[in-house]
Amino acid sequence: MKNSTHSVKKAILIFSVCLGAIFASKAQNFEYKTTGTDFILYDLAIPEGQNDIAYAAGSKFTFDTEGIIIKTVDGGET
């Protein structure tokens, strides 16, 4: 019984490591970019299937203030 429990734990560990490797290889990489604004950006939206277009939304302060939505069409390069 002890051998079969050890085998099951080993199989689960191997499966978990493989699954983690798959997810890591498919993950997107993000890098810090300056926005050119002093607004606090709270949200980022990237339309499905897009690599270059993204929208970010935020506000000047954290409560009861004007807001902003900015858009990039080149993946944030400019």
All heavy atoms as a GROMACS GRO file, in nm:
protein
  593
    1MET      N    1   0.082  -0.120   0.000
    1MET     CA    2   0.000   0.000   0.000
    1MET      C    3   0.086   0.126   0.000
    1MET      O    4   0.055   0.222  -0.067
    1MET     CB    5  -0.094  -0.005   0.122
    1MET     CG    6  -0.187   0.112   0.130
    1MET     SD    7  -0.312   0.098   0.002
    1MET     CE    8  -0.412   0.232   0.040
    2LYS      N    9   0.194   0.123   0.078
    2LYS     CA   10   0.279   0.239   0.088
    2LYS      C   11   0.346   0.271  -0.046
    2LYS      O   12   0.362   0.386  -0.082
    2LYS     CB   13   0.384   0.215   0.196
    2LYS     CG   14   0.452   0.340   0.244
    2LYS     CD   15   0.538   0.312   0.363
    2LYS     CE   16   0.578   0.442   0.425
    2LYS     NZ   17   0.653   0.424   0.547
    3ASN      N   18   0.383   0.166  -0.122
    3ASN     CA   19   0.445   0.185  -0.252
    3ASN      C   20   0.350   0.250  -0.351
    3ASN      O   21   0.390   0.337  -0.427
    3ASN     CB   22   0.494   0.050  -0.307
    3ASN     CG   23   0.644   0.046  -0.320
    3ASN    OD1   24   0.711   0.144  -0.296
    3ASN    ND2   25   0.694  -0.070  -0.357
    4SER      N   26   0.224   0.210  -0.351
    4SER     CA   27   0.128   0.267  -0.445
    4SER      C   28   0.097   0.412  -0.410
    4SER      O   29   0.079   0.495  -0.499
    4SER     CB   30  -0.001   0.184  -0.450
    4SER     OG   31  -0.068   0.190  -0.326
    5THR      N   32   0.094   0.446  -0.284
    5THR     CA   33   0.072   0.585  -0.241
    5THR      C   34   0.189   0.671  -0.287
    5THR      O   35   0.170   0.782  -0.336
    5THR     CB   36   0.056   0.593  -0.088
    5THR    OG1   37  -0.050   0.510  -0.048
    5THR    CG2   38   0.030   0.734  -0.043
    6HIS      N   39   0.310   0.618  -0.273
    6HIS     CA   40   0.429   0.691  -0.316
    6HIS      C   41   0.425   0.712  -0.467
    6HIS      O   42   0.459   0.821  -0.516
    6HIS     CB   43   0.555   0.614  -0.275
    6HIS     CG   44   0.682   0.680  -0.318
    6HIS    ND1   45   0.726   0.798  -0.263
    6HIS    CD2   46   0.774   0.644  -0.411
    6HIS    CE1   47   0.839   0.832  -0.321
    6HIS    NE2   48   0.871   0.740  -0.412
    7SER      N   49   0.383   0.612  -0.542
    7SER     CA   50   0.376   0.623  -0.688
    7SER      C   51   0.273   0.727  -0.731
    7SER      O   52   0.295   0.803  -0.825
    7SER     CB   53   0.340   0.488  -0.750
    7SER     OG   54   0.441   0.394  -0.726
    8VAL      N   55   0.158   0.731  -0.663
    8VAL     CA   56   0.054   0.828  -0.695
    8VAL      C   57   0.105   0.970  -0.666
    8VAL      O   58   0.087   1.061  -0.747
    8VAL     CB   59  -0.076   0.799  -0.616
    8VAL    CG1   60  -0.175   0.913  -0.629
    8VAL    CG2   61  -0.137   0.668  -0.663
    9LYS      N   62   0.170   0.988  -0.552
    9LYS     CA   63   0.225   1.120  -0.518
    9LYS      C   64   0.330   1.164  -0.620
    9LYS      O   65   0.334   1.279  -0.660
    9LYS     CB   66   0.286   1.118  -0.378
    9LYS     CG   67   0.184   1.114  -0.267
    9LYS     CD   68   0.250   1.116  -0.132
    9LYS     CE   69   0.147   1.114  -0.021
    9LYS     NZ   70   0.210   1.115   0.112
   10LYS      N   71   0.414   1.070  -0.662
   10LYS     CA   72   0.516   1.101  -0.761
   10LYS      C   73   0.453   1.139  -0.895
   10LYS      O   74   0.494   1.234  -0.960
   10LYS     CB   75   0.609   0.981  -0.778
   10LYS     CG   76   0.727   1.007  -0.867
   10LYS     CD   77   0.821   0.888  -0.871
   10LYS     CE   78   0.939   0.914  -0.961
   10LYS     NZ   79   1.029   0.798  -0.965
   11ALA      N   80   0.348   1.066  -0.935
   11ALA     CA   81   0.279   1.096  -1.061
   11ALA      C   82   0.213   1.233  -1.055
   11ALA      O   83   0.218   1.310  -1.153
   11ALA     CB   84   0.176   0.988  -1.091
   12ILE      N   85   0.153   1.267  -0.942
   12ILE     CA   86   0.090   1.398  -0.926
   12ILE      C   87   0.194   1.508  -0.932
   12ILE      O   88   0.174   1.612  -0.995
   12ILE     CB   89   0.009   1.404  -0.794
   12ILE    CG1   90  -0.114   1.314  -0.805
   12ILE    CG2   91  -0.031   1.547  -0.761
   12ILE    CD1   92  -0.190   1.297  -0.675
   13LEU      N   93   0.309   1.486  -0.869
   13LEU     CA   94   0.417   1.585  -0.872
   13LEU      C   95   0.467   1.606  -1.014
   13LEU      O   96   0.484   1.720  -1.059
   13LEU     CB   97   0.531   1.541  -0.781
   13LEU     CG   98   0.655   1.632  -0.781
   13LEU    CD1   99   0.618   1.770  -0.729
   13LEU    CD2  100   0.766   1.571  -0.699
   14ILE      N  101   0.490   1.499  -1.087
   14ILE     CA  102   0.538   1.510  -1.225
   14ILE      C  103   0.435   1.582  -1.311
   14ILE      O  104   0.468   1.670  -1.391
   14ILE     CB  105   0.572   1.370  -1.282
   14ILE    CG1  106   0.696   1.316  -1.212
   14ILE    CG2  107   0.594   1.376  -1.433
   14ILE    CD1  108   0.726   1.171  -1.242
   15PHE      N  109   0.308   1.547  -1.295
   15PHE     CA  110   0.201   1.612  -1.370
   15PHE      C  111   0.197   1.762  -1.340
   15PHE      O  112   0.185   1.844  -1.429
   15PHE     CB  113   0.066   1.547  -1.337
   15PHE     CG  114  -0.050   1.615  -1.403
   15PHE    CD1  115  -0.075   1.598  -1.538
   15PHE    CD2  116  -0.135   1.697  -1.329
   15PHE    CE1  117  -0.182   1.661  -1.600
   15PHE    CE2  118  -0.242   1.760  -1.389
   15PHE     CZ  119  -0.266   1.742  -1.525
   16SER      N  120   0.210   1.798  -1.213
   16SER     CA  121   0.206   1.939  -1.172
   16SER      C  122   0.322   2.017  -1.231
   16SER      O  123   0.305   2.130  -1.279
   16SER     CB  124   0.208   1.950  -1.020
   16SER     OG  125   0.096   1.888  -0.964
   17VAL      N  126   0.440   1.958  -1.231
   17VAL     CA  127   0.557   2.026  -1.286
   17VAL      C  128   0.540   2.045  -1.437
   17VAL      O  129   0.568   2.153  -1.490
   17VAL     CB  130   0.686   1.946  -1.255
   17VAL    CG1  131   0.804   1.998  -1.335
   17VAL    CG2  132   0.716   1.952  -1.106
   18CYS      N  133   0.492   1.944  -1.507
   18CYS     CA  134   0.469   1.955  -1.651
   18CYS      C  135   0.364   2.060  -1.682
   18CYS      O  136   0.379   2.139  -1.775
   18CYS     CB  137   0.428   1.819  -1.709
   18CYS     SG  138   0.561   1.700  -1.711
   19LEU      N  139   0.255   2.061  -1.606
   19LEU     CA  140   0.149   2.159  -1.626
   19LEU      C  141   0.201   2.300  -1.602
   19LEU      O  142   0.173   2.393  -1.679
   19LEU     CB  143   0.031   2.129  -1.533
   19LEU     CG  144  -0.098   2.204  -1.557
   19LEU    CD1  145  -0.150   2.172  -1.697
   19LEU    CD2  146  -0.201   2.166  -1.453
   20GLY      N  147   0.281   2.318  -1.499
   20GLY     CA  148   0.341   2.449  -1.471
   20GLY      C  149   0.433   2.494  -1.583
   20GLY      O  150   0.434   2.611  -1.621
   21ALA      N  151   0.510   2.401  -1.639
   21ALA     CA  152   0.600   2.434  -1.750
   21ALA      C  153   0.521   2.476  -1.873
   21ALA      O  154   0.560   2.569  -1.945
   21ALA     CB  155   0.690   2.315  -1.781
   22ILE      N  156   0.409   2.410  -1.898
   22ILE     CA  157   0.325   2.446  -2.012
   22ILE      C  158   0.269   2.586  -1.995
   22ILE      O  159   0.275   2.668  -2.087
   22ILE     CB  160   0.212   2.343  -2.031
   22ILE    CG1  161   0.269   2.210  -2.080
   22ILE    CG2  162   0.106   2.395  -2.128
   22ILE    CD1  163   0.170   2.095  -2.078
   23PHE      N  164   0.216   2.616  -1.877
   23PHE     CA  165   0.161   2.748  -1.852
   23PHE      C  166   0.269   2.855  -1.860
   23PHE      O  167   0.247   2.964  -1.911
   23PHE     CB  168   0.089   2.755  -1.718
   23PHE     CG  169  -0.048   2.696  -1.720
   23PHE    CD1  170  -0.085   2.598  -1.630
   23PHE    CD2  171  -0.143   2.738  -1.812
   23PHE    CE1  172  -0.212   2.543  -1.632
   23PHE    CE2  173  -0.269   2.684  -1.816
   23PHE     CZ  174  -0.304   2.586  -1.725
   24ALA      N  175   0.387   2.827  -1.808
   24ALA     CA  176   0.495   2.925  -1.811
   24ALA      C  177   0.540   2.954  -1.954
   24ALA      O  178   0.572   3.067  -1.988
   24ALA     CB  179   0.613   2.875  -1.728
   25SER      N  180   0.538   2.853  -2.039
   25SER     CA  181   0.581   2.875  -2.176
   25SER      C  182   0.478   2.952  -2.257
   25SER      O  183   0.510   3.015  -2.357
   25SER     CB  184   0.610   2.741  -2.245
   25SER     OG  185   0.490   2.668  -2.265
   26LYS      N  186   0.352   2.951  -2.215
   26LYS     CA  187   0.245   3.021  -2.285
   26LYS      C  188   0.217   3.160  -2.227
   26LYS      O  189   0.139   3.235  -2.282
   26LYS     CB  190   0.114   2.940  -2.279
   26LYS     CG  191   0.123   2.803  -2.336
   26LYS     CD  192   0.120   2.808  -2.485
   26LYS     CE  193   0.118   2.666  -2.540
   26LYS     NZ  194   0.137   2.659  -2.680
   27ALA      N  195   0.281   3.196  -2.118
   27ALA     CA  196   0.252   3.321  -2.049
   27ALA      C  197   0.301   3.441  -2.129
   27ALA      O  198   0.402   3.435  -2.200
   27ALA     CB  199   0.319   3.321  -1.911
   28GLN      N  200   0.227   3.551  -2.118
   28GLN     CA  201   0.269   3.675  -2.181
   28GLN      C  202   0.370   3.744  -2.090
   28GLN      O  203   0.365   3.731  -1.969
   28GLN     CB  204   0.151   3.768  -2.200
   28GLN     CG  205   0.053   3.722  -2.303
   28GLN     CD  206  -0.062   3.820  -2.319
   28GLN    OE1  207  -0.097   3.889  -2.226
   28GLN    NE2  208  -0.117   3.826  -2.439
   29ASN      N  209   0.458   3.815  -2.151
   29ASN     CA  210   0.556   3.891  -2.075
   29ASN      C  211   0.519   4.039  -2.083
   29ASN      O  212   0.495   4.091  -2.191
   29ASN     CB  213   0.696   3.870  -2.132
   29ASN     CG  214   0.744   3.728  -2.113
   29ASN    OD1  215   0.718   3.668  -2.011
   29ASN    ND2  216   0.812   3.675  -2.213
   30PHE      N  217   0.516   4.103  -1.968
   30PHE     CA  218   0.487   4.245  -1.961
   30PHE      C  219   0.610   4.318  -1.910
   30PHE      O  220   0.685   4.266  -1.830
   30PHE     CB  221   0.369   4.271  -1.866
   30PHE     CG  222   0.239   4.219  -1.918
   30PHE    CD1  223   0.195   4.092  -1.883
   30PHE    CD2  224   0.161   4.295  -2.002
   30PHE    CE1  225   0.074   4.044  -1.933
   30PHE    CE2  226   0.042   4.247  -2.051
   30PHE     CZ  227  -0.002   4.121  -2.016
   31GLU      N  228   0.627   4.438  -1.958
   31GLU     CA  229   0.736   4.520  -1.908
   31GLU      C  230   0.683   4.658  -1.871
   31GLU      O  231   0.581   4.703  -1.923
   31GLU     CB  232   0.848   4.532  -2.011
   31GLU     CG  233   0.807   4.595  -2.142
   31GLU     CD  234   0.919   4.597  -2.243
   31GLU    OE1  235   0.946   4.490  -2.300
   31GLU    OE2  236   0.977   4.704  -2.264
   32TYR      N  237   0.750   4.725  -1.782
   32TYR     CA  238   0.710   4.857  -1.734
   32TYR      C  239   0.728   4.959  -1.846
   32TYR      O  240   0.830   4.962  -1.913
   32TYR     CB  241   0.792   4.897  -1.612
   32TYR     CG  242   0.760   5.034  -1.562
   32TYR    CD1  243   0.649   5.055  -1.481
   32TYR    CD2  244   0.837   5.143  -1.596
   32TYR    CE1  245   0.617   5.182  -1.436
   32TYR    CE2  246   0.806   5.270  -1.552
   32TYR     CZ  247   0.696   5.289  -1.472
   32TYR     OH  248   0.666   5.414  -1.428
   33LYS      N  249   0.627   5.040  -1.867
   33LYS     CA  250   0.633   5.148  -1.965
   33LYS      C  251   0.581   5.276  -1.899
   33LYS      O  252   0.484   5.273  -1.824
   33LYS     CB  253   0.543   5.119  -2.086
   33LYS     CG  254   0.581   4.999  -2.166
   33LYS     CD  255   0.693   5.034  -2.259
   33LYS     CE  256   0.721   4.918  -2.351
   33LYS     NZ  257   0.819   4.951  -2.449
   34THR      N  258   0.643   5.388  -1.928
   34THR     CA  259   0.590   5.515  -1.880
   34THR      C  260   0.470   5.552  -1.967
   34THR      O  261   0.466   5.519  -2.085
   34THR     CB  262   0.696   5.626  -1.886
   34THR    OG1  263   0.741   5.640  -2.019
   34THR    CG2  264   0.814   5.594  -1.795
   35THR      N  265   0.373   5.621  -1.906
   35THR     CA  266   0.249   5.653  -1.977
   35THR      C  267   0.247   5.794  -2.033
   35THR      O  268   0.162   5.825  -2.115
   35THR     CB  269   0.129   5.637  -1.884
   35THR    OG1  270   0.143   5.730  -1.776
   35THR    CG2  271   0.119   5.496  -1.831
   36GLY      N  272   0.334   5.878  -1.986
   36GLY     CA  273   0.331   6.017  -2.029
   36GLY      C  274   0.223   6.097  -1.959
   36GLY      O  275   0.192   6.209  -1.999
   37THR      N  276   0.164   6.042  -1.856
   37THR     CA  277   0.060   6.110  -1.779
   37THR      C  278   0.086   6.089  -1.631
   37THR      O  279   0.150   5.991  -1.592
   37THR     CB  280  -0.081   6.059  -1.817
   37THR    OG1  281  -0.177   6.131  -1.741
   37THR    CG2  282  -0.098   5.912  -1.789
   38ASP      N  283   0.036   6.182  -1.549
   38ASP     CA  284   0.051   6.163  -1.405
   38ASP      C  285  -0.078   6.108  -1.342
   38ASP      O  286  -0.093   6.106  -1.222
   38ASP     CB  287   0.094   6.293  -1.336
   38ASP     CG  288  -0.002   6.407  -1.360
   38ASP    OD1  289  -0.094   6.392  -1.443
   38ASP    OD2  290   0.015   6.512  -1.297
   39PHE      N  291  -0.171   6.062  -1.427
   39PHE     CA  292  -0.292   5.998  -1.377
   39PHE      C  293  -0.258   5.860  -1.321
   39PHE      O  294  -0.163   5.795  -1.368
   39PHE     CB  295  -0.395   5.982  -1.489
   39PHE     CG  296  -0.471   6.109  -1.519
   39PHE    CD1  297  -0.410   6.217  -1.579
   39PHE    CD2  298  -0.605   6.120  -1.486
   39PHE    CE1  299  -0.478   6.333  -1.608
   39PHE    CE2  300  -0.676   6.236  -1.514
   39PHE     CZ  301  -0.612   6.342  -1.574
   40ILE      N  302  -0.335   5.815  -1.225
   40ILE     CA  303  -0.319   5.682  -1.167
   40ILE      C  304  -0.398   5.585  -1.254
   40ILE      O  305  -0.520   5.598  -1.266
   40ILE     CB  306  -0.372   5.678  -1.022
   40ILE    CG1  307  -0.300   5.782  -0.935
   40ILE    CG2  308  -0.355   5.538  -0.965
   40ILE    CD1  309  -0.370   5.807  -0.803
   41LEU      N  310  -0.332   5.490  -1.318
   41LEU     CA  311  -0.399   5.396  -1.406
   41LEU      C  312  -0.438   5.271  -1.326
   41LEU      O  313  -0.356   5.209  -1.261
   41LEU     CB  314  -0.310   5.359  -1.524
   41LEU     CG  315  -0.270   5.479  -1.611
   41LEU    CD1  316  -0.176   5.434  -1.720
   41LEU    CD2  317  -0.392   5.548  -1.669
   42TYR      N  318  -0.568   5.237  -1.333
   42TYR     CA  319  -0.621   5.127  -1.254
   42TYR      C  320  -0.650   5.002  -1.335
   42TYR      O  321  -0.656   4.894  -1.279
   42TYR     CB  322  -0.753   5.169  -1.187
   42TYR     CG  323  -0.737   5.277  -1.084
   42TYR    CD1  324  -0.783   5.405  -1.107
   42TYR    CD2  325  -0.675   5.249  -0.964
   42TYR    CE1  326  -0.770   5.504  -1.012
   42TYR    CE2  327  -0.660   5.347  -0.869
   42TYR     CZ  328  -0.708   5.475  -0.892
   42TYR     OH  329  -0.692   5.572  -0.798
   43ASP      N  330  -0.672   5.016  -1.464
   43ASP     CA  331  -0.716   4.900  -1.540
   43ASP      C  332  -0.653   4.902  -1.678
   43ASP      O  333  -0.626   5.008  -1.734
   43ASP     CB  334  -0.868   4.900  -1.553
   43ASP     CG  335  -0.925   4.766  -1.593
   43ASP    OD1  336  -0.851   4.666  -1.586
   43ASP    OD2  337  -1.041   4.761  -1.633
   44LEU      N  338  -0.632   4.784  -1.732
   44LEU     CA  339  -0.578   4.767  -1.866
   44LEU      C  340  -0.665   4.668  -1.940
   44LEU      O  341  -0.699   4.563  -1.885
   44LEU     CB  342  -0.434   4.715  -1.859
   44LEU     CG  343  -0.366   4.684  -1.992
   44LEU    CD1  344  -0.340   4.812  -2.069
   44LEU    CD2  345  -0.237   4.608  -1.969
   45ALA      N  346  -0.704   4.700  -2.062
   45ALA     CA  347  -0.785   4.610  -2.143
   45ALA      C  348  -0.717   4.591  -2.278
   45ALA      O  349  -0.679   4.687  -2.344
   45ALA     CB  350  -0.925   4.666  -2.163
   46ILE      N  351  -0.700   4.465  -2.316
   46ILE     CA  352  -0.643   4.430  -2.445
   46ILE      C  353  -0.748   4.349  -2.519
   46ILE      O  354  -0.784   4.240  -2.476
   46ILE     CB  355  -0.513   4.348  -2.428
   46ILE    CG1  356  -0.412   4.425  -2.343
   46ILE    CG2  357  -0.455   4.311  -2.565
   46ILE    CD1  358  -0.292   4.345  -2.301
   47PRO      N  359  -0.802   4.403  -2.630
   47PRO     CA  360  -0.905   4.330  -2.704
   47PRO      C  361  -0.854   4.193  -2.749
   47PRO      O  362  -0.737   4.178  -2.784
   47PRO     CB  363  -0.935   4.420  -2.824
   47PRO     CG  364  -0.893   4.557  -2.780
   47PRO     CD  365  -0.775   4.534  -2.689
   48GLU      N  366  -0.943   4.097  -2.749
   48GLU     CA  367  -0.907   3.960  -2.786
   48GLU      C  368  -0.845   3.957  -2.926
   48GLU      O  369  -0.894   4.020  -3.019
   48GLU     CB  370  -1.032   3.872  -2.783
   48GLU     CG  371  -1.003   3.726  -2.803
   48GLU     CD  372  -1.125   3.639  -2.785
   48GLU    OE1  373  -1.216   3.679  -2.710
   48GLU    OE2  374  -1.128   3.532  -2.845
   49GLY      N  375  -0.737   3.885  -2.939
   49GLY     CA  376  -0.669   3.870  -3.067
   49GLY      C  377  -0.577   3.985  -3.104
   49GLY      O  378  -0.520   3.986  -3.212
   50GLN      N  379  -0.563   4.083  -3.016
   50GLN     CA  380  -0.479   4.199  -3.044
   50GLN      C  381  -0.343   4.185  -2.975
   50GLN      O  382  -0.334   4.139  -2.863
   50GLN     CB  383  -0.545   4.328  -2.996
   50GLN     CG  384  -0.670   4.362  -3.069
   50GLN     CD  385  -0.642   4.400  -3.214
   50GLN    OE1  386  -0.540   4.458  -3.246
   50GLN    NE2  387  -0.735   4.365  -3.301
   51ASN      N  388  -0.240   4.228  -3.042
   51ASN     CA  389  -0.108   4.233  -2.981
   51ASN      C  390  -0.058   4.376  -2.965
   51ASN      O  391   0.034   4.401  -2.890
   51ASN     CB  392  -0.006   4.155  -3.066
   51ASN     CG  393  -0.030   4.007  -3.060
   51ASN    OD1  394  -0.067   3.953  -2.958
   51ASN    ND2  395  -0.010   3.940  -3.172
   52ASP      N  396  -0.118   4.468  -3.039
   52ASP     CA  397  -0.069   4.605  -3.039
   52ASP      C  398  -0.164   4.706  -2.976
   52ASP      O  399  -0.121   4.810  -2.928
   52ASP     CB  400  -0.038   4.650  -3.182
   52ASP     CG  401   0.077   4.570  -3.243
   52ASP    OD1  402   0.168   4.532  -3.168
   52ASP    OD2  403   0.074   4.546  -3.365
   53ILE      N  404  -0.293   4.679  -2.979
   53ILE     CA  405  -0.392   4.774  -2.928
   53ILE      C  406  -0.426   4.742  -2.783
   53ILE      O  407  -0.452   4.627  -2.748
   53ILE     CB  408  -0.520   4.772  -3.014
   53ILE    CG1  409  -0.486   4.815  -3.157
   53ILE    CG2  410  -0.628   4.861  -2.954
   53ILE    CD1  411  -0.601   4.802  -3.254
   54ALA      N  412  -0.426   4.846  -2.699
   54ALA     CA  413  -0.463   4.830  -2.558
   54ALA      C  414  -0.518   4.962  -2.507
   54ALA      O  415  -0.486   5.069  -2.558
   54ALA     CB  416  -0.342   4.788  -2.475
   55TYR      N  417  -0.603   4.952  -2.407
   55TYR     CA  418  -0.663   5.069  -2.342
   55TYR      C  419  -0.630   5.064  -2.193
   55TYR      O  420  -0.631   4.957  -2.133
   55TYR     CB  421  -0.815   5.068  -2.358
   55TYR     CG  422  -0.861   5.069  -2.502
   55TYR    CD1  423  -0.881   4.950  -2.572
   55TYR    CD2  424  -0.885   5.188  -2.568
   55TYR    CE1  425  -0.923   4.950  -2.704
   55TYR    CE2  426  -0.927   5.189  -2.700
   55TYR     CZ  427  -0.945   5.069  -2.767
   55TYR     OH  428  -0.987   5.070  -2.898
   56ALA      N  429  -0.604   5.179  -2.135
   56ALA     CA  430  -0.583   5.189  -1.991
   56ALA      C  431  -0.673   5.300  -1.937
   56ALA      O  432  -0.694   5.402  -2.004
   56ALA     CB  433  -0.437   5.220  -1.959
   57ALA      N  434  -0.728   5.278  -1.818
   57ALA     CA  435  -0.818   5.377  -1.757
   57ALA      C  436  -0.770   5.410  -1.616
   57ALA      O  437  -0.715   5.325  -1.546
   57ALA     CB  438  -0.960   5.322  -1.754
   58GLY      N  439  -0.794   5.534  -1.578
   58GLY     CA  440  -0.753   5.575  -1.445
   58GLY      C  441  -0.813   5.710  -1.408
   58GLY      O  442  -0.906   5.758  -1.472
   59SER      N  443  -0.758   5.769  -1.303
   59SER     CA  444  -0.806   5.899  -1.257
   59SER      C  445  -0.691   5.979  -1.198
   59SER      O  446  -0.584   5.926  -1.170
   59SER     CB  447  -0.917   5.882  -1.154
   59SER     OG  448  -0.869   5.818  -1.039
   60LYS      N  449  -0.717   6.108  -1.181
   60LYS     CA  450  -0.614   6.200  -1.129
   60LYS      C  451  -0.581   6.168  -0.984
   60LYS      O  452  -0.465   6.167  -0.945
   60LYS     CB  453  -0.662   6.344  -1.144
   60LYS     CG  454  -0.558   6.446  -1.114
   60LYS     CD  455  -0.457   6.453  -1.225
   60LYS     CE  456  -0.366   6.571  -1.206
   60LYS     NZ  457  -0.259   6.573  -1.300
   61PHE      N  458  -0.684   6.144  -0.904
   61PHE     CA  459  -0.667   6.111  -0.764
   61PHE      C  460  -0.749   5.985  -0.736
   61PHE      O  461  -0.812   5.931  -0.826
   61PHE     CB  462  -0.711   6.228  -0.674
   61PHE     CG  463  -0.636   6.354  -0.704
   61PHE    CD1  464  -0.698   6.459  -0.771
   61PHE    CD2  465  -0.504   6.369  -0.668
   61PHE    CE1  466  -0.629   6.576  -0.800
   61PHE    CE2  467  -0.434   6.486  -0.697
   61PHE     CZ  468  -0.497   6.590  -0.763
   62THR      N  469  -0.750   5.940  -0.614
   62THR     CA  470  -0.818   5.814  -0.583
   62THR      C  471  -0.968   5.830  -0.555
   62THR      O  472  -1.038   5.731  -0.547
   62THR     CB  473  -0.753   5.746  -0.462
   62THR    OG1  474  -0.756   5.836  -0.350
   62THR    CG2  475  -0.610   5.706  -0.492
   63PHE      N  476  -1.018   5.952  -0.542
   63PHE     CA  477  -1.160   5.968  -0.507
   63PHE      C  478  -1.217   6.094  -0.570
   63PHE      O  479  -1.156   6.201  -0.562
   63PHE     CB  480  -1.176   5.972  -0.355
   63PHE     CG  481  -1.316   5.986  -0.310
   63PHE    CD1  482  -1.402   5.877  -0.313
   63PHE    CD2  483  -1.366   6.106  -0.264
   63PHE    CE1  484  -1.532   5.888  -0.272
   63PHE    CE2  485  -1.497   6.120  -0.223
   63PHE     CZ  486  -1.580   6.010  -0.227
   64ASP      N  487  -1.334   6.082  -0.630
   64ASP     CA  488  -1.414   6.195  -0.678
   64ASP      C  489  -1.333   6.296  -0.761
   64ASP      O  490  -1.317   6.412  -0.724
   64ASP     CB  491  -1.479   6.264  -0.558
   64ASP     CG  492  -1.593   6.356  -0.603
   64ASP    OD1  493  -1.651   6.329  -0.710
   64ASP    OD2  494  -1.622   6.453  -0.531
   65THR      N  495  -1.282   6.248  -0.873
   65THR     CA  496  -1.198   6.333  -0.957
   65THR      C  497  -1.216   6.297  -1.104
   65THR      O  498  -1.286   6.202  -1.137
   65THR     CB  499  -1.050   6.319  -0.916
   65THR    OG1  500  -0.971   6.410  -0.989
   65THR    CG2  501  -0.999   6.179  -0.940
   66GLU      N  502  -1.155   6.374  -1.191
   66GLU     CA  503  -1.164   6.347  -1.334
   66GLU      C  504  -1.093   6.216  -1.370
   66GLU      O  505  -1.000   6.174  -1.303
   66GLU     CB  506  -1.104   6.464  -1.412
   66GLU     CG  507  -0.955   6.484  -1.382
   66GLU     CD  508  -0.906   6.622  -1.420
   66GLU    OE1  509  -0.947   6.717  -1.353
   66GLU    OE2  510  -0.828   6.630  -1.515
   67GLY      N  511  -1.140   6.155  -1.477
   67GLY     CA  512  -1.082   6.029  -1.521
   67GLY      C  513  -1.013   6.042  -1.656
   67GLY      O  514  -1.018   6.147  -1.720
   68ILE      N  515  -0.948   5.933  -1.696
   68ILE     CA  516  -0.878   5.932  -1.824
   68ILE      C  517  -0.884   5.791  -1.882
   68ILE      O  518  -0.885   5.692  -1.808
   68ILE     CB  519  -0.731   5.978  -1.808
   68ILE    CG1  520  -0.664   5.996  -1.944
   68ILE    CG2  521  -0.653   5.879  -1.724
   68ILE    CD1  522  -0.526   6.059  -1.938
   69ILE      N  523  -0.890   5.783  -2.013
   69ILE     CA  524  -0.874   5.657  -2.086
   69ILE      C  525  -0.769   5.684  -2.193
   69ILE      O  526  -0.782   5.778  -2.270
   69ILE     CB  527  -1.005   5.610  -2.151
   69ILE    CG1  528  -1.111   5.584  -2.045
   69ILE    CG2  529  -0.980   5.484  -2.234
   69ILE    CD1  530  -1.248   5.551  -2.102
   70ILE      N  531  -0.664   5.603  -2.194
   70ILE     CA  532  -0.560   5.619  -2.295
   70ILE      C  533  -0.554   5.492  -2.380
   70ILE      O  534  -0.593   5.385  -2.336
   70ILE     CB  535  -0.422   5.652  -2.234
   70ILE    CG1  536  -0.376   5.544  -2.136
   70ILE    CG2  537  -0.426   5.787  -2.166
   70ILE    CD1  538  -0.236   5.568  -2.081
   71LYS      N  539  -0.507   5.509  -2.502
   71LYS     CA  540  -0.503   5.398  -2.597
   71LYS      C  541  -0.364   5.391  -2.661
   71LYS      O  542  -0.303   5.494  -2.689
   71LYS     CB  543  -0.607   5.420  -2.706
   71LYS     CG  544  -0.607   5.316  -2.816
   71LYS     CD  545  -0.709   5.350  -2.924
   71LYS     CE  546  -0.707   5.249  -3.036
   71LYS     NZ  547  -0.803   5.284  -3.142
   72THR      N  548  -0.316   5.272  -2.682
   72THR     CA  549  -0.195   5.251  -2.760
   72THR      C  550  -0.230   5.166  -2.882
   72THR      O  551  -0.315   5.077  -2.872
   72THR     CB  552  -0.083   5.185  -2.679
   72THR    OG1  553   0.032   5.171  -2.761
   72THR    CG2  554  -0.122   5.049  -2.624
   73VAL      N  555  -0.167   5.193  -2.992
   73VAL     CA  556  -0.188   5.115  -3.113
   73VAL      C  557  -0.059   5.046  -3.158
   73VAL      O  558  -0.056   4.980  -3.260
   73VAL     CB  559  -0.245   5.200  -3.229
   73VAL    CG1  560  -0.384   5.248  -3.196
   73VAL    CG2  561  -0.154   5.317  -3.261
   74ASP      N  562   0.048   5.063  -3.077
   74ASP     CA  563   0.176   5.001  -3.112
   74ASP      C  564   0.235   4.924  -2.994
   74ASP      O  565   0.356   4.917  -2.978
   74ASP     CB  566   0.272   5.106  -3.163
   74ASP     CG  567   0.304   5.213  -3.061
   74ASP    OD1  568   0.255   5.205  -2.947
   74ASP    OD2  569   0.380   5.305  -3.094
   75GLY      N  570   0.150   4.866  -2.913
   75GLY     CA  571   0.197   4.786  -2.800
   75GLY      C  572   0.264   4.865  -2.691
   75GLY      O  573   0.340   4.812  -2.611
   76GLY      N  574   0.238   4.995  -2.684
   76GLY     CA  575   0.293   5.079  -2.578
   76GLY      C  576   0.428   5.137  -2.610
   76GLY      O  577   0.491   5.197  -2.524
   77GLU      N  578   0.474   5.124  -2.732
   77GLU     CA  579   0.606   5.177  -2.767
   77GLU      C  580   0.610   5.329  -2.767
   77GLU      O  581   0.711   5.389  -2.735
   77GLU     CB  582   0.650   5.124  -2.903
   77GLU     CG  583   0.680   4.976  -2.902
   77GLU     CD  584   0.792   4.938  -2.806
   77GLU    OE1  585   0.892   5.012  -2.795
   77GLU    OE2  586   0.778   4.834  -2.740
   78THR      N  587   0.499   5.394  -2.806
   78THR     CA  588   0.496   5.541  -2.808
   78THR      C  589   0.378   5.592  -2.730
   78THR      O  590   0.288   5.521  -2.700
   78THR     CB  591   0.487   5.597  -2.951
   78THR    OG1  592   0.369   5.547  -3.013
   78THR    CG2  593   0.608   5.559  -3.030
   0.00000   0.00000   0.00000
